[in-house]
Amino acid sequence: MQVRKFEARTMKDALEMVKKQLGPDAIILAAKDNSNKYGLVGESSFEITAAVSEETLHKKKFVESRMAENDKQQFQNSSARTQKEIISKFVTRHTTPVTKPVTTQKYIDINDEKNAAEERIKNAVQRAFDAGTLLNERTNAVPKQTAKQAQVRMQAEVKHQVETQMLAQSDSELNSLRSEIASLKAMIKSINTPAESRPQSHYPGENYGIHYELSSQFQGLVKEGVLEELAAEMILELQNQVPVTRLKNKPLVEGFLAKRILEDIVISTGETKKFHFFVGPSGGGKTSAIIKMASQLIVRDNKKVALLTLDTQKVGAVEQLRIYSQILNVPFAVIRGRGDWKEILKFINSIDYILIDTPGSNLKTQEEVSFFESMILKEIPSKSVHLVLSARNKYEDLQGVLNNFVPLNVTDVIFNHLDETAQNGNVYSFNKINKIPLFAFGIGQRIPEDFEYATKERLVDLIFHITQKNNTNNEASI
């Protein structure tokens, strides 16, 4: 989203600047009548803060880039309604909808045996055709021979070819038998070898009893951040339900694992709560999560939002949130003590959502725990306490933070920095073991686009890189 400020001598001129630079769909976030000391060259002026989505602004620039200079000037001077109609028609005319197939890859190849039989039939037909061609060539090469002589000679050649093929097949079967006998001898030798002299693990997952064909899937889950015990549990369940002959079917295996993870994930349903407390250690992204969520509620959902902060310890924390509240044109207040809540609660009836920032803390001391327990009032109805964590941290560190915040009765978890880690399976392991719901994901720096309410499908996509693989395949096909 693009957020810009415009200043002009009159309100009309300022609005024209907004329409000219951001387009007819721009949203006015705030308007201010400046006095003499803030105006242009000491005179009075009007200041407007406006915002527009990246996609809408891109459409406007696309239309202007296709116009001649005279048409572009006339377009910019036209009314907002006219501009909207021109942009809509122009984009519709110059873009062709692309219909994507439902899928580009089969997950389960049901007709393996049927396809193999068809292939054998095709090979047999081809061999018969080749034999017929050979007969015609030989017949044409000796036109002076009688039909009987040609037939006798052809029979002899066919007999010779059949005997050669049978001999080759016999040699092949003999070599195969020799190989199997050697393999059995090696197996018997390994069984007779003492256990302490044999290697403990020849491939990933063998110590859990995982079949060799599934070792790469086990290793892939662990590489994505899924705990070994959880990965082994899923793989063994798959191994018990799917025949050994089907374990090489990679789409089938990945489909089973994705479905298994979908069933385990727990998602929060606390989006409609009125009070939202954001708690967690420093560097987890609490303030950015508050700003993104507030922007989304205001711009997309047209809700009334208020921002509060309990963080009077960090330098610049209060001022930072105050500036964003001015940009979003929402109420803002600082809670310095328990008594301040009495005044705040008097003015909440007209507000849909109240988002509260808190100091960064690991709650390692009783003093910190007491402060949070006193400031997060038990009397406040309809509240959610979001523990904000960074997906870049190790599982052990995440578990330690959660254990420290148990006294606050954490409702759910927000994971930030998912775009900065290659082990999103960490989130699944944390969610699976603790059964604490996921509330939202932070996947970038853009406001509010990179704030997403958590879904099971999104986490599975991050673990298996489904969207990334599809984009790569589409680029390759182009």
Secondary structure, DSSP 8 states (H G I E B T S, - for coil): -EEEEEEESSHHHHHHHHHHHH-TT-EEEEEEEE-TTTSGGGS-EEEEEEEE-HHHHHHHHHHHHTS-HHHHHHHHHS-HHHHHHHHHHHHHHH-------S-SS-S--TTHHHHHHHHHHHHHHHHHHHHHHHHHHHHHH-TTS-HHHHHHHHHHHHHHHHHHHHHHHHHHHHHHHHHHHHHHHHHHHHHHS-GGGS-S-SSTTGGGT--GGGHHHHHHHHHTT--HHHHHHHHHHHHHHS-GGGTT-HHHHHHHHHHHHHHH--B---TT-SEEEEE--TTS-HHHHHHHHHHHHHHTT---EEEEE---SSTTHHHHHHHHHHHHT--EEE--STTHHHHHGGG-TT-SEEEEE-------SHHHHHHHHHHS-TT--SEEEEEEEETTS-HHHHHHHHHHTGGGT--EEEEE-GGG-S-THHHHHHHHHH---EEEEE-SSSTTTTEEE--HHHHHHHHHTHHHHHHHHHHHH-
